[in-house]
Amino acid sequence: MTPDELRVVGFLEPRRAQSLLDELPGGEGIWVDDVSASADPDQALLQATRLNEAAPGLVRSLMDDEAARRRLCALLGGSRWLGDYVIAAPSRASAINEDPGNPLEALLASVGASLCPTGAYVAAPGAHVDDLRAAYRRVLLSLAADDLVCECPESLMPSVSVRISDLVDAALEAALALARRDIDPGGDVPFAIIAMGKTGARELNYVSDVDVVYVAESGANRDERDALEIATRLAAATASACSGPGTEAPLWTVDANLRPEGRNGALVRTIDSYQQYWDKWAQTWEFQALVKARSCAGDKALGAAFEDAAQPYVWSVAARDGFVEASRAMRRRVEDNISRSHASRELKLGRGGLRDVEFTVQLLQLVHGRTDAFLRVRSTLEAIEALGEGGYIARSDAAQLASCYRFLRTVEHRTQLPRMRRTHLIPDKESEMRVLGRAMGVRRYLDAASIRGAIDEVRDCVRALHEDVFYRPIVAATASLSEDEIALHTEGARDRLAAIGYCDPAGALTHIAALTQGTSRRATIQRHLLPVFIAWLANGADPDMGLLNFRILSEDIGDSHWYLALLRDSGVAAHRLMTMLPNSRWIAEALAKRPEAVAWLDDDDELAPRQRDRLQREVSALIDRHEDSGEAAARVRAVRTRELTRCAMNDLLGGIDPRGSAIADATDAALLGAVAIAEREEASRWGSPRARVVLVAMGRYGGRECSYASDADVIALHEAADGFSQADAAASATAIVNRVKKLLGSATSQLGIAVDLDLRPEGKSGPMSKTVESHREYARRWGAAWERQAAVRARVIGEGALADRASELFEEIAYAAVSESELRDIRLLKARIENERLPRGIEPARHVKLGPGGLSDVEWTIQLIQMRAGRDNAGLRTQSTTGAIEAACEAGLLVAPDALTLLRSWELATRIRAANVLATGRMSGVKLDVLPRDSAELRALAAILGYRSDGLNALEEDWLRAARKARDVMERIFWEQQ
């Protein structure tokens, strides 16, 4: 392979790699694939060469064993320390490809341990700590190789941590056997080692401090004092065997500082002594530490007795005064004590790190585990699963939290493996970040930037989930208040509500009282749920509005059995409802008219937009079932209103999709239905249809890009039915179009559609409908440049021969050659729009439609490109703005950076317009196209668009930046290109 080819497969020093590959038996053809698949190919190759120098026969034997060769290369490229360990004694390499079997059996065998009459393990006379440590690392070599060859290490992480933890348990048992041989060979003193923290949860890293506490009891021939003295010596000797002097390097530090009174306390206690301490002096955090306590070595019966004794203390700690506040304060202290220089790199303790996950999960376990035994598990991942299954957090949140936790733990493993050093810092060197990324997945993370971006994304996700869940119990005190306390002693509740964001705490208390008063089933359920709901509402832009909306909704449908069941049983639906109500007036009004839509929140499929064909079939069936035109039209409008409500809920929960077509699809179905009703009326009036009518969607509607407040801009075309004159057909077509406008625009409880035909030939003074031929003649003789431009967005609604001819007509109009005079007219018109149409008193920079870099700039720019090049490039003949930009980029008419700039501005402007409607509930007015300055309106807008509570400035900056860049592109392309 050439140096360039070697660089492509991962070598940073390809010329040196060529030389080293030649030194290995079999050369490049044998080794390059396996070496380049490792985390650090250069290191793996150098280490393989060193191993070849130390044991050429060993390396030569790998030529015909692909699996063994791959495992060796993965280990050498993933861990310099383990590679050096193998090279120092090449016989150790065999362990990489051996099944180590049960680690407990292997490590006990390494010290020749046997059971004494009391059932304790005692080591053989000649055994040494070095035997234990060597056996430990033989098992570790195989384990690390399994991990490093895995293509998806996150999926393997839980089992890797369990295997490491089991290996540590085995090492402690074997170390205790060595200690017993020298101190208590008869096993007279019952002694157990209790694993704490990650050790107890079987979540250890490759290099972790092993947190333990020790427990002993007086034996048959020993009093308590003697027994504790012997047990203390056993504990010290056990720790020394793992981390004291020896020819083999220490394994890890055994840390007993979680014992009562910490470093100042007795190293070993009896169970009675522990209980006395827990009863009198233990702090809240000490009980939290016992959540993961597990007997891991020594006397099993004694260890089990310790676990049983600790359980009542663990699962009653949440009832202590100030428990939630103490937990939050502890998390803050941990975060505040991080060195500023390391804060952004701190994977364990920093924002969005492992501690955010662990503190969040443990808090929920302790709060709800008092009554739910399923939450009483040690493992973080098991606890996350149990919380999700129990409905304490949304299943989607649980899956996301578990995924993030597995990812972060895997990154932690990969940062420790290279030097087998205890660290939780993300590397700061580009070269080390590159190696980390490749260790996480050679194909997924090719460079430092990609893995850094993935880590940042996961940490942001973890932090958001942590803030949402961990701080939710802020309202626990309000939840514990009785009805009398809420009604008569409201100062504490008022302060708490104000602290979490309610601007009118007194009003909020009024709503709370109205929702919870009485002894009805509804009041009982709402008393139980409201504390959580209040907290969820506080995360929104306007908690007071959200609580009022919830009260109105509950008073309307609170007695419906499904509604109560949904609130009680579905954490997902309730959370989603509380997410929408404080951010959107539009959805509150929509749910008041269609409260059954709340049930959709429990089912992702119900929230998903309906396909256009499905909607059209539904509308057609409704029309067939209702002969009365008014009733049929009401049903048609109801379908569209329902779909707009569904779309709004989806946008509010999942983020506004600027390319979504759900509103346009629902409008299509409604227009087709209205045309069918009107044609049925005409046919009934005259005995048979006199004309066939087709509507052509224009503007943003034509591009299937309309928003909640968009009019339906259309042009009508018709043809005469057999046996009828053109005059009869024109009269019927006009009647049909006017009837469509009336059917869809009627004032009802359902959202109407403003059908706008002002873009038709000759505008308001022109006929309501033309034939295809007369429209073509008009375009040829009198059509203006802007009408040609409008034809770019023309999309025929419906199917059939007339629709096909209409599509051909508008494509013909739009994509004829553009003359210099037409180009000049288009530019003059754009200049007039900029000068004349911007509303007075509106800051141009904040107008997302007509302002600099707004929708108009982007759309006119790409439409001009379409008109000039669409005749020769079929890909440009699309009504979609985003589709046209992408097609222009593919055709080389836009460079990629310019295309991306236009897309970003257009998409953000589209999202802002939609969010303005959802936030305010307004369906008309100039403000819908404006990024507001009012902080309350901006806060709601930011919340809907996915910005955090402190993201108001970020939203403004994002828009102004995107618009400025889009305007620069528009200036270069629209005005300057010839």
Disulfide bonds with the S-S distance in Angstrom:
none
